[in-house]
Amino acid sequence: MSAAAGLVAQLESSHKFFKGTLSVFDEDESGFAPQPEMFSVAAHVRHVAETVDWFMEGGFGDGWQLDFEAHVAHSHEATSLAAEIERLDAAYGAATAKVSGLGDGELYAPITDEAIMGGAPRAAVINGITDHSAHHRGALAVYARLLGKEPAMPYA
């Protein structure tokens, strides 16, 4: 298996696992959050989708956008789970397409923007994506329990 194929498989698994966690939520639960200042269900999904894009831009694009307050505020604006799932699918699709077209030299070239992960191989952003997505999957599993639902086993 090529390096790109292995990274694509990692992205696809992360996407599948996240969607499995989302499968227990209904559209009318889009705005649910345990506390007003916390991300809603839809906001978690938007945040994850935009962070996939953020990691890809940081590792393979023009560098890291570091206005985290704006990113969080934009995530809080999400109101529709269905719309955010479309955004999530597009983000993972774009990441997968980008990685699948890269050779080892491009994947293992160092990240040039020193602000985050500076000097690490560009491919390291894939681990960042999967780790960050897993963190939010866990939060959403707690949200599901708070709604009286049993979270789906993401690895089935």
C-alpha beads as a LAMMPS data file, in Angstrom:
LAMMPS data file: protein, C-alpha beads

156 atoms
155 bonds

1 atom types
1 bond types

-500.0 500.0 xlo xhi
-500.0 500.0 ylo yhi
-500.0 500.0 zlo zhi

Masses

1 110.0

Atoms # bond

1 1 1 0.000 0.000 0.000
2 1 1 1.337 3.423 -0.900
3 1 1 1.674 6.145 1.733
4 1 1 -1.155 8.103 0.105
5 1 1 -3.433 5.058 0.087
6 1 1 -2.800 4.450 3.785
7 1 1 -3.560 8.080 4.637
8 1 1 -6.708 8.027 2.500
9 1 1 -7.827 4.890 4.361
10 1 1 -7.217 6.695 7.662
11 1 1 -9.324 9.673 6.507
12 1 1 -12.095 7.406 5.256
13 1 1 -12.201 5.529 8.560
14 1 1 -12.301 8.758 10.554
15 1 1 -15.158 10.044 8.401
16 1 1 -17.078 6.770 8.685
17 1 1 -16.631 6.636 12.474
18 1 1 -17.801 10.233 12.859
19 1 1 -20.865 9.612 10.714
20 1 1 -21.636 6.529 12.805
21 1 1 -21.705 8.669 15.926
22 1 1 -23.989 11.165 14.185
23 1 1 -26.421 8.447 13.101
24 1 1 -28.390 8.588 16.377
25 1 1 -29.222 12.297 16.067
26 1 1 -32.294 13.755 14.397
27 1 1 -32.471 17.121 12.665
28 1 1 -34.631 18.511 15.471
29 1 1 -31.692 17.911 17.843
30 1 1 -29.370 20.155 15.797
31 1 1 -29.447 22.891 18.427
32 1 1 -29.036 20.694 21.485
33 1 1 -26.191 21.680 23.814
34 1 1 -25.914 20.809 27.521
35 1 1 -25.105 24.442 28.374
36 1 1 -25.737 27.583 26.301
37 1 1 -22.045 28.399 25.818
38 1 1 -21.197 24.892 24.580
39 1 1 -21.232 23.726 20.969
40 1 1 -24.582 22.423 19.792
41 1 1 -24.758 19.134 17.913
42 1 1 -24.696 21.019 14.596
43 1 1 -21.870 23.270 15.812
44 1 1 -19.706 20.244 16.652
45 1 1 -20.163 18.960 13.116
46 1 1 -19.374 22.340 11.531
47 1 1 -16.319 22.704 13.752
48 1 1 -15.012 19.283 12.758
49 1 1 -15.635 19.920 9.054
50 1 1 -13.901 23.270 9.152
51 1 1 -11.021 21.836 11.150
52 1 1 -10.477 19.163 8.482
53 1 1 -10.137 22.041 5.993
54 1 1 -7.936 23.956 8.464
55 1 1 -5.506 21.060 8.869
56 1 1 -5.306 20.527 5.120
57 1 1 -4.678 24.236 4.469
58 1 1 -2.079 24.340 7.243
59 1 1 -0.220 21.300 6.030
60 1 1 -0.643 21.472 2.274
61 1 1 -1.867 24.983 1.485
62 1 1 -1.021 28.544 2.416
63 1 1 -0.490 27.872 6.125
64 1 1 -2.353 28.081 9.397
65 1 1 -5.209 30.494 9.985
66 1 1 -4.881 31.290 13.673
67 1 1 -8.021 33.327 14.407
68 1 1 -9.490 30.669 16.666
69 1 1 -12.098 32.990 18.160
70 1 1 -13.589 33.606 14.709
71 1 1 -13.533 29.887 13.952
72 1 1 -15.382 29.047 17.185
73 1 1 -17.872 31.880 16.666
74 1 1 -18.610 30.647 13.144
75 1 1 -19.160 27.122 14.458
76 1 1 -21.689 28.427 16.972
77 1 1 -23.758 29.813 14.064
78 1 1 -24.612 26.306 12.808
79 1 1 -28.319 25.485 13.024
80 1 1 -28.910 22.467 10.783
81 1 1 -27.369 19.061 11.374
82 1 1 -28.187 18.018 7.807
83 1 1 -26.415 21.048 6.340
84 1 1 -23.385 20.478 8.545
85 1 1 -23.198 16.808 7.587
86 1 1 -23.029 17.950 3.948
87 1 1 -20.182 20.300 4.932
88 1 1 -18.449 17.418 6.761
89 1 1 -18.771 15.127 3.740
90 1 1 -17.345 17.827 1.473
91 1 1 -14.398 18.495 3.800
92 1 1 -13.448 14.836 4.098
93 1 1 -13.990 14.389 0.345
94 1 1 -11.662 17.273 -0.474
95 1 1 -9.025 16.032 1.975
96 1 1 -9.193 12.528 0.534
97 1 1 -8.964 13.816 -3.032
98 1 1 -5.970 16.006 -2.174
99 1 1 -4.043 13.287 -0.349
100 1 1 -4.769 10.624 -2.968
101 1 1 -3.073 12.766 -5.610
102 1 1 0.172 13.291 -3.704
103 1 1 3.401 11.361 -3.913
104 1 1 5.665 10.463 -1.035
105 1 1 7.867 13.504 -1.620
106 1 1 4.930 15.861 -1.169
107 1 1 3.454 13.916 1.752
108 1 1 6.695 13.808 3.693
109 1 1 7.966 17.283 2.895
110 1 1 8.081 19.394 6.059
111 1 1 5.243 21.721 6.980
112 1 1 6.635 25.124 6.132
113 1 1 4.463 27.316 8.357
114 1 1 6.196 27.057 11.733
115 1 1 3.129 28.234 13.712
116 1 1 1.716 24.715 14.176
117 1 1 3.507 21.392 13.652
118 1 1 6.389 23.242 12.016
119 1 1 8.918 20.917 10.452
120 1 1 6.732 17.818 10.840
121 1 1 5.954 15.947 7.642
122 1 1 2.856 17.274 5.905
123 1 1 1.246 13.837 6.272
124 1 1 1.147 14.415 10.047
125 1 1 -1.919 16.609 9.616
126 1 1 -3.927 13.459 8.889
127 1 1 -3.286 12.281 12.449
128 1 1 -4.386 15.708 13.645
129 1 1 -7.637 15.355 11.707
130 1 1 -8.400 11.904 13.057
131 1 1 -7.487 12.793 16.639
132 1 1 -9.529 16.007 16.602
133 1 1 -12.516 14.238 15.040
134 1 1 -12.320 11.476 17.666
135 1 1 -12.391 14.104 20.417
136 1 1 -15.640 15.541 19.045
137 1 1 -17.099 12.065 18.478
138 1 1 -16.663 11.478 22.177
139 1 1 -18.395 14.729 23.070
140 1 1 -21.278 13.871 20.748
141 1 1 -21.583 10.417 22.332
142 1 1 -22.095 12.191 25.676
143 1 1 -24.692 14.462 24.059
144 1 1 -26.517 11.391 22.766
145 1 1 -26.606 9.924 26.285
146 1 1 -27.925 13.224 27.655
147 1 1 -30.738 12.968 25.104
148 1 1 -31.536 9.454 26.310
149 1 1 -30.017 7.764 23.283
150 1 1 -27.426 5.059 23.022
151 1 1 -24.487 6.143 20.897
152 1 1 -23.812 3.898 17.925
153 1 1 -20.696 1.745 18.033
154 1 1 -18.602 3.670 15.485
155 1 1 -16.346 0.741 14.593
156 1 1 -19.087 -1.703 13.606

Bonds

1 1 1 2
2 1 2 3
3 1 3 4
4 1 4 5
5 1 5 6
6 1 6 7
7 1 7 8
8 1 8 9
9 1 9 10
10 1 10 11
11 1 11 12
12 1 12 13
13 1 13 14
14 1 14 15
15 1 15 16
16 1 16 17
17 1 17 18
18 1 18 19
19 1 19 20
20 1 20 21
21 1 21 22
22 1 22 23
23 1 23 24
24 1 24 25
25 1 25 26
26 1 26 27
27 1 27 28
28 1 28 29
29 1 29 30
30 1 30 31
31 1 31 32
32 1 32 33
33 1 33 34
34 1 34 35
35 1 35 36
36 1 36 37
37 1 37 38
38 1 38 39
39 1 39 40
40 1 40 41
41 1 41 42
42 1 42 43
43 1 43 44
44 1 44 45
45 1 45 46
46 1 46 47
47 1 47 48
48 1 48 49
49 1 49 50
50 1 50 51
51 1 51 52
52 1 52 53
53 1 53 54
54 1 54 55
55 1 55 56
56 1 56 57
57 1 57 58
58 1 58 59
59 1 59 60
60 1 60 61
61 1 61 62
62 1 62 63
63 1 63 64
64 1 64 65
65 1 65 66
66 1 66 67
67 1 67 68
68 1 68 69
69 1 69 70
70 1 70 71
71 1 71 72
72 1 72 73
73 1 73 74
74 1 74 75
75 1 75 76
76 1 76 77
77 1 77 78
78 1 78 79
79 1 79 80
80 1 80 81
81 1 81 82
82 1 82 83
83 1 83 84
84 1 84 85
85 1 85 86
86 1 86 87
87 1 87 88
88 1 88 89
89 1 89 90
90 1 90 91
91 1 91 92
92 1 92 93
93 1 93 94
94 1 94 95
95 1 95 96
96 1 96 97
97 1 97 98
98 1 98 99
99 1 99 100
100 1 100 101
101 1 101 102
102 1 102 103
103 1 103 104
104 1 104 105
105 1 105 106
106 1 106 107
107 1 107 108
108 1 108 109
109 1 109 110
110 1 110 111
111 1 111 112
112 1 112 113
113 1 113 114
114 1 114 115
115 1 115 116
116 1 116 117
117 1 117 118
118 1 118 119
119 1 119 120
120 1 120 121
121 1 121 122
122 1 122 123
123 1 123 124
124 1 124 125
125 1 125 126
126 1 126 127
127 1 127 128
128 1 128 129
129 1 129 130
130 1 130 131
131 1 131 132
132 1 132 133
133 1 133 134
134 1 134 135
135 1 135 136
136 1 136 137
137 1 137 138
138 1 138 139
139 1 139 140
140 1 140 141
141 1 141 142
142 1 142 143
143 1 143 144
144 1 144 145
145 1 145 146
146 1 146 147
147 1 147 148
148 1 148 149
149 1 149 150
150 1 150 151
151 1 151 152
152 1 152 153
153 1 153 154
154 1 154 155
155 1 155 156
